[in-house]
Amino acid sequence: MLKIKEEDLQYIYQKNERKGVIMDIQTFEAVMEALEDYEDAVDFEVLKTEETIDYEEYRKSRLKQDV
């Protein structure tokens, strides 16, 4: 699990509100990897519920379309 230490972040403030964050490259890459892993997990869950078709049926339907 990704652990980000508060002291490793620098915040950008505008009118006393946090508007941005500065982090080192290593932390940024770890965040990006975690987001990609999350996205993959979400996609996998969607695929688990997606209707499937037998390959031979798919192949036959594609061959009919190509004629």
Sequence and secondary structure as in RCSB ss.txt:
>XXXX:A:sequence
MLKIKEEDLQYIYQKNERKGVIMDIQTFEAVMEALEDYEDAVDFEVLKTEETIDYEEYRKSRLKQDV
>XXXX:A:secstr
     GGG EEEEETTEEEEEE  HHHHHHHHHHHHHHHHHHHHHHHHHS    HHHHHHHHHHHH 
